[in-house]
């Protein structure tokens, strides 16, 4: 396992990230955290650990700088700035493409809450590079018109008891032109704190990436 801290340049700022790539990785999954969270999100880190065990590399990164995080804590404004977050995710996709060790690996995006909208917009902006998207308790509706342009297969994982978000996911799914599916975790609420719920999210995500990243590996050289 190659694990290291990385710095991702994006439009005049530097974003901190944690990259881990197991031997013979199937692909690399870039995480987009949700409202008010960071690369230290315990839920995303738990999912990332499960994906690495399934043979995928992971990149967990902060989508805001430390100064921006302070501002967002006070105003909650930047966490809903989907174009800003999506642009930084797209730059991170480009960074993975240019980086030795990940350049030849297909890329998946895993977005939580508002990060799911940013992941979908980034997937629409990088159709030739993003091979699959998974949303956990996401707000895909916030991706707006980008939903109609997402070419990558999309898995929407929602808690069965998270009824408002489930409804928003169903509405957004109708606009996705590519392969997509809604996976409902019975009895789970928005943050999936129920016993076994997050493990089901991880298993569903691993299966989705295993299916849709496998045929996108780039030839060496």
C-alpha positions as CSV (number, residue, x, y, z in Angstrom):
1,X,0.0,0.0,0.0
2,X,1.4,3.4,-1.0
3,X,0.0,6.1,1.3
4,X,1.0,9.7,1.3
5,X,-0.2,13.2,1.9
6,X,-0.7,15.2,-1.3
7,X,-1.3,18.8,-2.3
8,X,-3.7,19.3,-5.2
9,X,-3.4,22.7,-7.0
10,X,-6.7,24.2,-8.0
11,X,-7.4,27.6,-9.5
12,X,-5.0,29.6,-7.3
13,X,-5.3,27.5,-4.1
14,X,-3.7,24.4,-2.7
15,X,-5.9,21.6,-1.3
16,X,-4.7,19.0,1.1
17,X,-5.4,15.3,0.5
18,X,-4.6,11.8,1.6
19,X,-3.9,9.4,-1.2
20,X,-3.6,5.6,-0.7
21,X,-3.2,3.1,-3.5
22,X,-3.0,-0.7,-2.9
23,X,-0.9,-2.9,-5.1
24,X,-2.5,-3.8,-8.5
25,X,-5.3,-1.3,-7.8
26,X,-8.5,-1.6,-9.9
27,X,-8.9,2.1,-10.0
28,X,-8.9,5.2,-7.7
29,X,-11.9,6.7,-6.0
30,X,-11.9,10.5,-5.3
31,X,-14.1,11.5,-2.4
32,X,-16.2,14.7,-2.2
33,X,-17.3,15.3,1.4
34,X,-20.6,16.8,2.4
35,X,-21.8,19.9,4.2
36,X,-19.3,21.2,6.8
37,X,-17.1,18.1,6.6
38,X,-13.5,17.5,5.4
39,X,-11.2,14.8,4.4
40,X,-11.2,13.7,8.1
41,X,-14.9,12.7,7.9
42,X,-15.2,9.4,9.9
43,X,-17.9,8.1,7.6
44,X,-16.0,8.7,4.4
45,X,-12.8,7.4,5.9
46,X,-14.7,4.2,6.9
47,X,-16.0,3.8,3.3
48,X,-12.5,4.5,1.9
49,X,-11.0,1.8,4.1
50,X,-13.5,-0.7,2.7
51,X,-12.8,0.3,-0.9
52,X,-9.1,-0.1,-0.4
53,X,-9.8,-3.6,1.0
54,X,-11.7,-4.2,-2.2
55,X,-8.6,-3.2,-4.3
56,X,-9.3,0.5,-5.0
57,X,-7.1,3.4,-4.4
58,X,-8.6,6.4,-2.6
59,X,-8.0,10.1,-2.5
60,X,-9.7,12.0,0.4
61,X,-9.2,15.7,0.0
62,X,-10.4,19.0,1.5
63,X,-12.5,20.9,-0.9
64,X,-11.9,24.1,1.0
65,X,-8.8,25.8,2.3
66,X,-8.3,26.3,6.1
67,X,-9.4,30.0,5.7
68,X,-12.4,29.0,3.7
69,X,-13.4,26.4,6.2
70,X,-13.4,29.1,8.9
71,X,-15.6,31.3,6.8
72,X,-17.9,28.4,6.0
73,X,-18.2,27.5,9.7
74,X,-19.6,31.0,10.2
75,X,-21.7,31.4,7.1
76,X,-22.4,27.8,5.7
77,X,-22.1,29.5,2.3
78,X,-19.3,27.7,0.6
79,X,-20.5,24.2,1.3
80,X,-23.4,25.0,-1.1
81,X,-21.3,26.5,-3.8
82,X,-21.5,23.5,-6.1
83,X,-19.7,25.1,-9.1
84,X,-16.7,26.0,-6.9
85,X,-16.6,22.5,-5.3
86,X,-17.1,20.8,-8.7
87,X,-14.3,22.8,-10.3
88,X,-11.9,21.7,-7.6
89,X,-13.0,18.1,-8.0
90,X,-12.4,18.3,-11.7
91,X,-8.9,19.7,-11.0
92,X,-8.3,16.8,-8.7
93,X,-9.3,14.4,-11.5
94,X,-6.7,16.1,-13.7
95,X,-4.1,15.8,-10.9
96,X,-4.7,12.1,-10.7
97,X,-4.3,11.8,-14.4
98,X,-0.9,13.5,-14.3
99,X,0.4,11.7,-11.3
100,X,2.7,8.6,-11.6
101,X,0.9,5.7,-10.0
102,X,-2.6,6.9,-10.8
103,X,-2.3,8.1,-14.3
104,X,-3.3,4.8,-15.8
105,X,-6.1,4.1,-13.3
106,X,-9.8,4.7,-14.1
107,X,-11.3,7.3,-11.7
108,X,-14.5,7.0,-9.7
109,X,-16.2,9.7,-7.7
110,X,-17.8,9.2,-4.3
111,X,-19.9,12.1,-3.1
112,X,-21.7,12.6,0.2
113,X,-24.6,15.1,0.9
114,X,-23.8,18.3,-1.1
115,X,-20.6,16.7,-2.3
116,X,-22.6,14.3,-4.4
117,X,-23.9,17.3,-6.5
118,X,-20.3,18.5,-7.0
119,X,-19.3,14.9,-8.0
120,X,-22.0,14.8,-10.6
121,X,-21.0,18.2,-12.0
122,X,-17.4,17.2,-12.1
123,X,-18.3,13.9,-13.9
124,X,-20.2,15.9,-16.5
125,X,-17.1,18.2,-17.0
126,X,-14.7,15.2,-17.3
127,X,-16.8,12.6,-19.3
128,X,-13.7,10.9,-20.7
129,X,-12.0,10.5,-17.4
130,X,-14.7,9.8,-14.7
131,X,-15.8,6.2,-15.1
132,X,-18.4,5.9,-12.3
133,X,-20.1,7.9,-9.5
134,X,-21.5,6.9,-6.2
135,X,-23.7,9.2,-4.1
136,X,-24.2,8.5,-0.3
137,X,-27.2,10.3,1.1
138,X,-26.6,12.9,-1.5
139,X,-28.3,15.9,-3.0
140,X,-28.0,15.2,-6.7
141,X,-30.8,17.7,-7.3
142,X,-28.2,20.5,-6.6
143,X,-26.3,19.5,-9.7
144,X,-29.0,21.2,-11.8
145,X,-28.7,21.0,-15.6
146,X,-25.4,19.0,-15.3
147,X,-27.6,15.9,-14.5
148,X,-28.6,15.7,-18.1
149,X,-24.9,15.6,-19.2
150,X,-23.5,12.9,-16.9
151,X,-22.2,10.1,-19.0
152,X,-20.8,7.9,-16.2
153,X,-22.9,5.2,-14.5
154,X,-24.4,6.6,-11.2
155,X,-25.3,4.7,-8.0
156,X,-27.5,6.7,-5.6
157,X,-27.4,5.2,-2.1
158,X,-30.1,6.6,0.2
159,X,-31.4,5.6,3.6
160,X,-35.0,4.2,3.5
161,X,-36.0,6.5,6.4
162,X,-34.4,9.6,4.9
163,X,-37.6,10.3,3.1
164,X,-37.1,13.9,1.8
165,X,-33.6,13.0,0.4
166,X,-35.0,9.8,-1.1
167,X,-37.6,11.8,-2.9
168,X,-35.0,14.2,-4.3
169,X,-32.8,11.3,-5.4
170,X,-35.8,9.8,-7.3
171,X,-36.5,13.1,-9.1
172,X,-32.8,13.6,-10.0
173,X,-32.5,10.0,-11.2
174,X,-35.1,10.6,-13.9
175,X,-32.8,13.1,-15.5
176,X,-29.7,10.9,-15.7
177,X,-29.1,9.7,-19.2
178,X,-26.6,7.0,-18.4
179,X,-26.9,3.8,-16.5
180,X,-28.1,4.5,-12.9
181,X,-29.7,2.8,-9.9
182,X,-31.1,3.8,-6.6
183,X,-30.0,1.6,-3.7
184,X,-32.2,2.0,-0.6
185,X,-30.7,0.9,2.7
186,X,-33.8,-0.2,4.7
187,X,-34.3,1.6,8.0
188,X,-31.3,3.9,7.6
189,X,-31.4,7.7,8.2
190,X,-29.4,10.4,6.5
191,X,-26.0,9.8,8.1
192,X,-26.3,6.0,8.1
193,X,-25.6,5.6,11.9
194,X,-27.7,2.4,12.2
195,X,-25.8,-0.9,12.8
196,X,-24.7,-2.3,9.5
197,X,-25.9,0.6,7.4
198,X,-22.6,2.1,6.5
199,X,-21.2,-1.3,5.8
200,X,-24.0,-1.8,3.3
201,X,-23.1,1.5,1.7
202,X,-19.5,0.4,1.4
203,X,-20.4,-2.9,-0.2
204,X,-22.8,-1.4,-2.7
205,X,-20.1,1.2,-3.7
206,X,-17.4,-1.4,-4.0
207,X,-19.7,-3.5,-6.3
208,X,-20.6,-0.5,-8.4
209,X,-17.0,0.5,-8.9
210,X,-15.9,-3.1,-9.5
211,X,-18.5,-3.3,-12.3
212,X,-17.9,0.0,-13.9
213,X,-14.2,0.8,-13.4
214,X,-13.0,-2.6,-14.5
215,X,-13.2,-2.0,-18.3
216,X,-11.8,1.5,-18.1
217,X,-8.2,0.8,-17.2
218,X,-5.8,2.7,-19.5
219,X,-3.1,0.7,-21.4
220,X,0.4,1.3,-20.0
221,X,2.5,3.7,-22.1
